[in-house]
Amino acid sequence: MMINKLQFLFGDMAKILKRSKSIYPISASPRSIVVEMTVDREHVNNKGTLHGGQTAALVDIVTARAVAVAHKNVPMASTDLSVSYFLPVRLGEVLVIEGTVLKAGKTMAFTEIEFRRKSDNALIAKGKHNLAFVPIPADKLNNLEPYY
């Protein structure tokens, strides 16, 4: 997928994540999205490692974008989200983050995500995020602002 299209898909991350210019889209397909992120000072906790809340927010955002590649302009709502943390990530380290759509049906999508340290491919965190597609009455569809 072209970089401009990827940048469009990730354009509103700045509204949610601090310093999202440190997140770079790498690739996207109807089944997955890959981004790289350099951990900045604004992303870390008082121990100098990536804050768990930042990781959880990325689970939400990246997996929703992965679903949105194939389901454009479909409003979604999270039904559940979980994160398992395995290793700390220090300031300045680069992560490769891959969000994958496991299944997308008529009413729901099921996703997972992996965070890996770029330097050694170590698994840092793994997440799960399930989303419900929000039904829109047919007469309202033409009046919607683009969702993604």
DRENDONU-667653 format. One record per residue (C-alpha): x, y negated, z negated; residue in three letters. Coordinates in Angstrom, 2 decimals. Layout:
<dodos>
<dodo x="X" y="Y" z="Z" r="Ala"/>
...
</dodos>
This chain:
<dodos>
<dodo x="0.00" y="0.00" z="0.00" r="Met"/>
<dodo x="1.26" y="-3.49" z="0.76" r="Met"/>
<dodo x="2.79" y="-5.52" z="-2.07" r="Ile"/>
<dodo x="0.33" y="-8.40" z="-1.48" r="Asn"/>
<dodo x="-2.58" y="-6.01" z="-2.05" r="Lys"/>
<dodo x="-0.91" y="-4.70" z="-5.21" r="Leu"/>
<dodo x="-0.35" y="-8.24" z="-6.47" r="Gln"/>
<dodo x="-4.04" y="-8.97" z="-5.87" r="Phe"/>
<dodo x="-5.05" y="-5.90" z="-7.88" r="Leu"/>
<dodo x="-2.85" y="-7.00" z="-10.78" r="Phe"/>
<dodo x="-3.38" y="-10.74" z="-10.44" r="Gly"/>
<dodo x="-5.52" y="-11.30" z="-13.52" r="Asp"/>
<dodo x="-3.19" y="-9.45" z="-15.90" r="Met"/>
<dodo x="-1.83" y="-12.86" z="-16.86" r="Ala"/>
<dodo x="-5.14" y="-13.64" z="-18.54" r="Lys"/>
<dodo x="-4.78" y="-10.61" z="-20.79" r="Ile"/>
<dodo x="-1.11" y="-9.80" z="-21.30" r="Leu"/>
<dodo x="1.54" y="-12.22" z="-22.46" r="Lys"/>
<dodo x="4.21" y="-12.89" z="-19.86" r="Arg"/>
<dodo x="2.70" y="-10.51" z="-17.32" r="Ser"/>
<dodo x="5.16" y="-11.79" z="-14.75" r="Lys"/>
<dodo x="7.42" y="-9.11" z="-16.23" r="Ser"/>
<dodo x="5.10" y="-6.47" z="-14.73" r="Ile"/>
<dodo x="5.76" y="-5.56" z="-11.11" r="Tyr"/>
<dodo x="3.51" y="-3.43" z="-8.91" r="Pro"/>
<dodo x="5.42" y="-0.60" z="-7.21" r="Ile"/>
<dodo x="2.80" y="1.53" z="-5.45" r="Ser"/>
<dodo x="-0.89" y="2.33" z="-5.32" r="Ala"/>
<dodo x="-3.12" y="4.97" z="-3.78" r="Ser"/>
<dodo x="-6.74" y="5.99" z="-4.38" r="Pro"/>
<dodo x="-5.46" y="8.38" z="-7.09" r="Arg"/>
<dodo x="-2.70" y="6.44" z="-8.87" r="Ser"/>
<dodo x="-0.92" y="3.17" z="-9.50" r="Ile"/>
<dodo x="2.71" y="2.66" z="-10.51" r="Val"/>
<dodo x="4.10" y="-0.50" z="-12.10" r="Val"/>
<dodo x="7.39" y="-1.46" z="-13.73" r="Glu"/>
<dodo x="7.59" y="-3.63" z="-16.81" r="Met"/>
<dodo x="10.55" y="-5.28" z="-18.48" r="Thr"/>
<dodo x="9.92" y="-5.61" z="-22.22" r="Val"/>
<dodo x="10.11" y="-9.30" z="-23.13" r="Asp"/>
<dodo x="10.27" y="-11.01" z="-26.51" r="Arg"/>
<dodo x="6.51" y="-11.66" z="-26.40" r="Glu"/>
<dodo x="5.82" y="-7.91" z="-26.10" r="His"/>
<dodo x="7.68" y="-6.79" z="-29.22" r="Val"/>
<dodo x="6.83" y="-6.43" z="-32.90" r="Asn"/>
<dodo x="8.94" y="-7.60" z="-35.85" r="Asn"/>
<dodo x="11.21" y="-4.56" z="-35.42" r="Lys"/>
<dodo x="12.13" y="-5.64" z="-31.88" r="Gly"/>
<dodo x="10.30" y="-2.78" z="-30.18" r="Thr"/>
<dodo x="7.29" y="-2.74" z="-27.86" r="Leu"/>
<dodo x="4.15" y="-3.47" z="-29.88" r="His"/>
<dodo x="1.60" y="-0.64" z="-29.88" r="Gly"/>
<dodo x="-1.18" y="-3.09" z="-29.06" r="Gly"/>
<dodo x="0.61" y="-4.13" z="-25.89" r="Gln"/>
<dodo x="0.89" y="-0.47" z="-24.91" r="Thr"/>
<dodo x="-2.82" y="0.11" z="-25.57" r="Ala"/>
<dodo x="-3.74" y="-2.98" z="-23.52" r="Ala"/>
<dodo x="-1.64" y="-1.65" z="-20.64" r="Leu"/>
<dodo x="-3.44" y="1.71" z="-20.86" r="Val"/>
<dodo x="-6.72" y="-0.16" z="-20.40" r="Asp"/>
<dodo x="-5.58" y="-2.47" z="-17.62" r="Ile"/>
<dodo x="-3.42" y="-0.17" z="-15.49" r="Val"/>
<dodo x="-5.86" y="2.76" z="-15.53" r="Thr"/>
<dodo x="-8.80" y="0.47" z="-14.71" r="Ala"/>
<dodo x="-6.78" y="-0.87" z="-11.76" r="Arg"/>
<dodo x="-6.08" y="2.69" z="-10.64" r="Ala"/>
<dodo x="-9.83" y="3.36" z="-10.57" r="Val"/>
<dodo x="-10.47" y="0.03" z="-8.82" r="Ala"/>
<dodo x="-8.29" y="0.97" z="-5.84" r="Val"/>
<dodo x="-10.99" y="3.40" z="-4.67" r="Ala"/>
<dodo x="-13.99" y="1.81" z="-6.42" r="His"/>
<dodo x="-13.77" y="-1.86" z="-5.46" r="Lys"/>
<dodo x="-16.15" y="-4.36" z="-7.04" r="Asn"/>
<dodo x="-17.64" y="-1.75" z="-9.36" r="Val"/>
<dodo x="-18.07" y="-3.07" z="-12.90" r="Pro"/>
<dodo x="-16.71" y="-0.64" z="-15.50" r="Met"/>
<dodo x="-16.85" y="-0.28" z="-19.26" r="Ala"/>
<dodo x="-14.49" y="1.76" z="-21.40" r="Ser"/>
<dodo x="-16.07" y="4.73" z="-23.15" r="Thr"/>
<dodo x="-12.91" y="5.81" z="-24.95" r="Asp"/>
<dodo x="-9.21" y="5.07" z="-24.95" r="Leu"/>
<dodo x="-6.35" y="6.77" z="-26.78" r="Ser"/>
<dodo x="-2.58" y="6.43" z="-26.88" r="Val"/>
<dodo x="0.11" y="8.75" z="-28.20" r="Ser"/>
<dodo x="3.44" y="7.08" z="-28.96" r="Tyr"/>
<dodo x="6.63" y="9.16" z="-28.72" r="Phe"/>
<dodo x="9.64" y="6.84" z="-28.63" r="Leu"/>
<dodo x="10.29" y="3.15" z="-29.33" r="Pro"/>
<dodo x="11.09" y="0.77" z="-26.49" r="Val"/>
<dodo x="13.56" y="-2.01" z="-27.17" r="Arg"/>
<dodo x="13.61" y="-5.56" z="-25.92" r="Leu"/>
<dodo x="14.96" y="-5.72" z="-22.36" r="Gly"/>
<dodo x="14.29" y="-2.09" z="-21.48" r="Glu"/>
<dodo x="12.41" y="-1.32" z="-18.27" r="Val"/>
<dodo x="9.40" y="0.99" z="-18.22" r="Leu"/>
<dodo x="7.85" y="2.83" z="-15.30" r="Val"/>
<dodo x="4.12" y="3.11" z="-15.92" r="Ile"/>
<dodo x="1.93" y="5.43" z="-13.85" r="Glu"/>
<dodo x="-1.85" y="5.42" z="-14.17" r="Gly"/>
<dodo x="-3.63" y="8.38" z="-12.57" r="Thr"/>
<dodo x="-7.30" y="8.96" z="-11.78" r="Val"/>
<dodo x="-8.04" y="12.55" z="-12.78" r="Leu"/>
<dodo x="-11.66" y="12.48" z="-11.60" r="Lys"/>
<dodo x="-14.09" y="9.83" z="-10.49" r="Ala"/>
<dodo x="-17.76" y="10.75" z="-10.18" r="Gly"/>
<dodo x="-20.92" y="8.75" z="-9.66" r="Lys"/>
<dodo x="-21.13" y="7.39" z="-13.19" r="Thr"/>
<dodo x="-17.68" y="7.85" z="-14.78" r="Met"/>
<dodo x="-13.96" y="7.95" z="-14.13" r="Ala"/>
<dodo x="-11.38" y="9.86" z="-16.16" r="Phe"/>
<dodo x="-7.78" y="8.67" z="-16.20" r="Thr"/>
<dodo x="-4.43" y="9.24" z="-17.83" r="Glu"/>
<dodo x="-1.24" y="7.22" z="-17.99" r="Ile"/>
<dodo x="2.44" y="7.82" z="-18.72" r="Glu"/>
<dodo x="5.03" y="5.31" z="-19.87" r="Phe"/>
<dodo x="8.62" y="6.34" z="-19.09" r="Arg"/>
<dodo x="11.90" y="4.57" z="-19.74" r="Arg"/>
<dodo x="13.44" y="3.86" z="-16.34" r="Lys"/>
<dodo x="17.05" y="4.45" z="-17.44" r="Ser"/>
<dodo x="16.58" y="8.10" z="-18.50" r="Asp"/>
<dodo x="12.96" y="9.00" z="-17.57" r="Asn"/>
<dodo x="12.17" y="9.66" z="-21.26" r="Ala"/>
<dodo x="8.45" y="9.87" z="-22.05" r="Leu"/>
<dodo x="7.65" y="6.87" z="-24.26" r="Ile"/>
<dodo x="3.87" y="7.05" z="-24.52" r="Ala"/>
<dodo x="0.92" y="8.80" z="-22.94" r="Lys"/>
<dodo x="-2.65" y="7.59" z="-22.82" r="Gly"/>
<dodo x="-6.15" y="8.59" z="-21.83" r="Lys"/>
<dodo x="-8.88" y="6.20" z="-20.73" r="His"/>
<dodo x="-12.39" y="7.07" z="-19.63" r="Asn"/>
<dodo x="-14.63" y="4.49" z="-17.97" r="Leu"/>
<dodo x="-18.33" y="4.32" z="-17.19" r="Ala"/>
<dodo x="-19.48" y="2.64" z="-14.00" r="Phe"/>
<dodo x="-22.01" y="-0.04" z="-14.89" r="Val"/>
<dodo x="-25.13" y="0.25" z="-12.73" r="Pro"/>
<dodo x="-26.15" y="-2.90" z="-10.88" r="Ile"/>
<dodo x="-29.67" y="-3.32" z="-9.46" r="Pro"/>
<dodo x="-29.58" y="-3.40" z="-5.64" r="Ala"/>
<dodo x="-31.02" y="-6.94" z="-5.52" r="Asp"/>
<dodo x="-28.11" y="-8.22" z="-7.63" r="Lys"/>
<dodo x="-25.26" y="-6.60" z="-5.66" r="Leu"/>
<dodo x="-24.94" y="-9.36" z="-3.05" r="Asn"/>
<dodo x="-24.63" y="-12.07" z="-5.71" r="Asn"/>
<dodo x="-21.70" y="-10.56" z="-7.61" r="Leu"/>
<dodo x="-18.32" y="-12.22" z="-7.83" r="Glu"/>
<dodo x="-15.45" y="-9.90" z="-6.83" r="Pro"/>
<dodo x="-14.51" y="-7.76" z="-9.82" r="Tyr"/>
<dodo x="-11.03" y="-6.77" z="-8.65" r="Tyr"/>
</dodos>
